[in-house]
């Protein structure tokens, strides 16, 4: 039986509960890791309200943005504006059970030049399957970027104690075939945040960026 927290119904209700759920700013780790990459095709997995996809499109990327929530996708598309809409494709899909479609590239390298998954947390078994599918969607020479809540945050911010939903950068790197990937970033990055009571705390993000070898 599927945990309701990972269903379209749950996330549609979550997004419908507020005019904006997230900050509207691109993820800082995405900006840091992708700013120097040459624009091409990108897949934003679990795009939510679209801040990361919009940032990429604004830098010239052609972005396919996927989320399980149709409500989030409609909101994201509304934020795009006419100047970016032509570089964005919004697609509803359940990445926990459906691998992403891999485009046929004109240069003969099937896949995306960049695949991003930011804060897409599943239990470990379906997460490994989902992340393996995302890695398979990276074109030769392209990059995989995964950002998530580090396991250590369970000691900082009150959350249900479910360590299986969290992961370290070394775990992510260990799931990649070493002969097929070059890991450029495997790090735990601190950032300022707040807990549910409004107190300032230091959070830690898992960040992995790897390049698929040609």
C-alpha positions in Angstrom: 0.0 0.0 0.0 1.4 3.4 -1.0 2.1 5.8 1.8 -0.4 8.7 1.2 2.4 11.3 1.7 3.8 10.2 -1.7 0.6 10.5 -3.7 -0.7 13.1 -6.1 -3.8 13.6 -3.8 -1.6 14.5 -0.8 0.5 17.0 -2.8 -2.5 18.6 -4.6 -4.0 19.2 -1.2 -0.7 20.6 0.2 -0.3 23.1 -2.7 -4.0 24.0 -2.6 -3.7 24.9 1.1 -1.7 28.1 0.5 -1.1 30.6 -2.2 2.6 29.7 -2.1 4.2 26.7 -0.3 7.9 27.4 -1.1 10.0 30.6 -1.2 9.9 31.1 -5.0 13.7 31.3 -5.0 15.9 28.8 -6.8 17.7 26.3 -4.7 21.1 27.8 -3.6 22.9 24.5 -4.3 21.5 24.4 -7.8 22.7 28.0 -8.4 26.1 27.1 -7.1 26.5 23.9 -9.0 24.8 24.7 -12.3 25.8 28.4 -12.9 28.9 27.5 -14.9 27.3 24.7 -16.9 26.6 25.5 -20.6 22.8 25.6 -21.3 21.3 22.6 -23.0 18.4 20.4 -22.1 17.4 19.8 -18.5 15.0 17.7 -16.5 13.8 19.1 -13.2 12.4 16.1 -11.2 9.9 17.0 -8.5 9.8 20.6 -9.7 7.1 21.8 -7.2 6.1 25.4 -7.9 8.9 25.7 -10.5 11.5 28.1 -9.0 14.4 25.9 -10.1 13.0 25.2 -13.6 12.3 29.0 -14.1 15.9 29.8 -13.0 17.3 27.3 -15.5 15.0 28.5 -18.3 16.1 32.1 -17.6 19.7 31.0 -18.2 18.9 29.5 -21.6 18.1 25.9 -20.7 15.3 24.0 -22.3 13.6 22.5 -19.3 11.2 19.6 -18.9 9.8 20.0 -15.4 8.0 17.0 -13.7 5.9 16.8 -10.6 3.3 14.4 -9.2 1.0 17.4 -8.4 -1.1 18.9 -11.2 -1.8 21.8 -8.8 1.9 22.6 -8.5 2.4 22.4 -12.2 -0.4 24.8 -13.0 1.0 27.3 -10.4 4.5 26.9 -11.8 3.4 27.5 -15.4 1.5 30.6 -14.3 4.8 32.0 -12.9 6.7 31.5 -16.2 5.6 34.5 -18.2 5.7 34.7 -22.0 9.5 35.2 -22.2 10.3 31.8 -20.6 7.2 29.7 -21.6 8.8 28.6 -24.8 11.7 26.9 -23.0 9.6 25.1 -20.5 7.5 21.9 -20.7 5.4 20.9 -17.6 4.6 17.3 -17.2 2.7 15.4 -14.5 4.3 12.1 -13.5 4.8 9.9 -10.4 8.6 9.5 -10.4 8.3 7.1 -7.5 6.8 4.5 -9.8 7.4 5.9 -13.4 10.8 6.4 -14.9 11.1 9.7 -16.8 10.9 9.7 -20.6 14.3 10.1 -22.2 14.3 12.3 -25.3 16.1 11.5 -28.5 18.7 14.2 -29.0 19.5 15.6 -32.4 23.2 15.0 -31.8 22.7 11.3 -31.3 23.2 11.4 -27.5 19.8 10.4 -26.0 19.1 12.0 -22.6 19.3 15.3 -20.9 22.4 17.5 -20.5 21.3 18.1 -16.9 19.0 16.1 -14.5 18.2 17.8 -11.2 16.3 16.4 -8.2 16.0 18.7 -5.2 14.5 17.5 -2.0 12.8 14.6 -3.5 12.6 12.2 -0.6 11.2 8.6 -0.8 11.9 5.5 1.3 15.3 4.1 0.4 14.1 1.2 -1.9 11.9 3.3 -4.2 14.3 6.2 -3.9 17.2 4.1 -5.3 15.1 3.0 -8.2 13.9 6.5 -8.9 17.4 8.0 -8.7 18.8 5.2 -10.9 16.1 6.1 -13.5 17.1 9.7 -13.3 20.8 8.8 -13.7 19.8 6.8 -16.8 18.2 9.9 -18.2 21.5 11.8 -18.3 23.1 12.1 -21.7 26.7 11.1 -22.1 28.7 14.1 -21.1 25.7 15.4 -19.1 25.4 16.1 -15.3 23.3 14.7 -12.5 22.6 16.9 -9.6 20.8 15.7 -6.5 20.1 17.9 -3.4 18.4 16.7 -0.3 18.0 17.0 3.4 21.0 15.5 5.2 20.4 12.8 7.8 21.9 15.1 10.5 18.9 17.5 10.2 16.8 15.0 12.2 18.7 16.2 15.2 18.0 19.9 14.4 14.5 20.3 13.1 11.6 18.3 14.6 10.5 15.8 12.0 9.0 12.3 12.2 12.1 10.2 13.0 12.3 8.3 9.8 16.0 8.0 8.9 15.1 5.9 5.9 13.8 9.0 4.1 17.2 10.8 4.3 20.5 10.2 2.7 24.1 11.3 2.7 26.2 12.3 -0.3 28.4 9.2 0.1 25.4 7.0 -0.2 24.4 8.7 -3.5 27.9 8.5 -4.9 28.1 4.8 -3.9 25.0 4.0 -6.0 26.7 5.3 -9.2 28.8 3.0 -11.3 32.4 4.4 -10.9 33.4 3.5 -14.5 30.4 5.5 -15.9 30.5 8.6 -13.7 32.9 11.3 -12.6 31.9 12.8 -9.2 32.6 16.5 -9.0 30.7 17.4 -5.8 30.0 15.0 -2.9 29.4 17.3 0.0 27.3 18.3 3.0 26.6 22.0 2.8 25.4 24.1 5.8 22.8 26.8 5.3 20.7 29.0 7.6 17.2 28.0 8.3 14.4 28.2 10.9 12.7 25.5 13.0 8.9 25.3 13.3 9.1 27.7 16.3 10.9 30.4 14.2 14.3 29.9 15.8 17.3 30.2 13.6 19.2 26.9 13.1 21.9 25.6 10.8 20.6 23.0 8.4 22.7 20.7 6.2 22.0 19.7 2.6 23.3 16.6 0.8 24.7 17.7 -2.5 25.9 15.4 -5.3 27.0 16.5 -8.8 28.4 13.9 -11.2 29.2 13.9 -14.9 28.3 10.9 -17.0 31.3 10.0 -19.1 31.1 10.1 -22.9 
